[in-house]
Amino acid sequence: MPFPSLAGIAVGMQTQVWNGPFPPPQAVDAYERLLPGSFNRILVMGEERQKAELALASKATDAAIADTKRANWMGYSVNFLALVLGGAFIFTGHTGAGVVAFVVQGIVAGTSMFLRRETHAASPDQGADRARPTSKG
């Protein structure tokens, strides 16, 4: 079976890409012709989404602050307890136990400061990416 002649046939394709939270102006006009007030609804949906994302970022920040405060309070408490126990051991004549308590307190304090510094260096400002979401589509 012979193939038909393709002479005189033109094929064209057009692609339009729009990047942003709202449709392109031509699509907005089409939406408004079909359903008046639809673009306003799209705007309201975008505003509500942004409010929700900001609220979520705020909650995450508050949780991180509370977690840091709790970790600091617990670390200070453990170190203070070790200092008091070390002093009490030395005062009551148990010098070896007192020295061990002081050494352990120093190791724990130094290790916790090192680990905290390494954790913060490994994850610089993670919350900033969530606070400024990117839209695709």
C-alpha positions in Angstrom: 0.0 0.0 0.0 1.6 3.2 -1.1 2.0 6.1 1.4 0.0 9.3 0.6 2.0 12.4 -0.3 2.7 14.7 2.6 3.4 17.6 0.4 1.6 20.8 1.6 0.9 19.5 5.1 2.3 21.7 7.9 2.5 20.6 11.5 2.9 23.1 14.2 3.0 22.9 18.0 2.9 25.7 20.5 3.8 25.3 24.2 3.1 28.0 26.7 4.6 27.8 30.2 3.5 30.0 33.1 5.3 29.9 36.4 3.6 31.5 39.3 0.8 31.2 41.8 -1.8 32.5 39.4 -2.8 31.6 35.9 -1.7 33.8 33.0 -3.8 36.8 32.1 -5.4 35.1 29.1 -6.6 32.3 31.3 -7.9 34.7 33.9 -10.0 36.4 31.2 -11.3 33.0 30.1 -12.2 32.0 33.7 -13.9 35.3 34.3 -16.0 34.9 31.1 -17.1 31.4 32.1 -17.6 32.0 35.8 -17.6 35.7 36.9 -15.7 36.1 40.2 -13.6 33.0 39.7 -10.3 34.9 39.8 -11.2 36.5 43.1 -11.8 33.0 44.4 -8.3 32.0 43.1 -6.8 35.0 44.9 -8.6 34.1 48.2 -7.3 30.5 47.9 -3.8 31.8 47.4 -4.0 34.1 50.4 -5.4 31.4 52.6 -2.6 29.0 51.6 0.0 31.6 52.4 -1.6 32.3 55.8 -1.6 28.5 56.5 2.1 28.1 55.5 3.1 31.1 57.6 1.2 29.7 60.6 2.9 26.4 60.2 6.3 28.0 59.9 5.6 30.0 63.1 4.5 26.8 64.9 7.7 25.0 63.8 9.8 27.9 65.0 8.1 28.1 68.4 8.6 24.3 68.8 12.3 24.6 68.0 12.6 27.4 70.5 10.8 25.4 73.2 13.0 22.4 72.4 16.2 24.4 72.8 15.0 25.9 76.1 14.2 22.5 77.4 17.5 21.0 76.3 19.4 24.0 77.9 17.4 23.6 81.2 18.1 19.9 81.3 21.8 20.3 80.5 22.3 23.0 83.1 20.4 20.9 85.7 22.6 17.8 85.1 25.8 19.8 85.2 24.7 21.6 88.4 23.8 18.3 90.0 27.2 16.8 89.1 28.9 19.8 90.6 26.9 19.6 93.8 27.5 15.8 94.1 31.2 16.2 93.4 31.5 18.9 96.0 29.5 16.8 98.5 31.7 13.7 97.9 34.9 15.7 98.4 33.5 17.5 101.5 32.5 14.1 103.0 36.0 12.6 102.4 35.2 10.6 99.2 37.7 12.4 97.1 37.9 9.8 94.3 34.1 9.9 93.8 34.2 13.7 93.9 36.9 13.9 91.3 35.1 11.4 89.1 31.9 13.5 89.3 33.8 16.7 88.4 35.5 14.9 85.4 32.2 13.4 84.2 30.5 16.8 84.5 33.3 18.4 82.4 33.1 15.7 79.8 29.3 15.9 79.5 29.4 19.7 79.3 32.1 19.8 76.7 30.6 17.0 74.6 27.1 18.6 74.6 28.6 22.0 73.6 30.5 20.3 70.7 27.5 18.3 69.6 25.2 21.4 69.7 27.7 23.4 67.6 28.1 20.5 65.1 24.3 20.1 64.8 23.8 23.8 64.1 26.6 23.9 61.6 25.2 20.9 59.7 21.7 22.4 59.3 22.0 26.2 58.7 18.6 27.9 59.0 16.3 25.1 57.9 13.2 27.1 58.8 14.0 29.8 56.2 13.2 27.5 53.3 9.9 26.6 54.8 9.0 30.2 55.5 9.4 31.2 51.9 7.6 28.5 49.9 8.1 28.2 46.1 5.2 27.7 43.8 5.4 25.5 40.8 2.8 25.4 38.1 
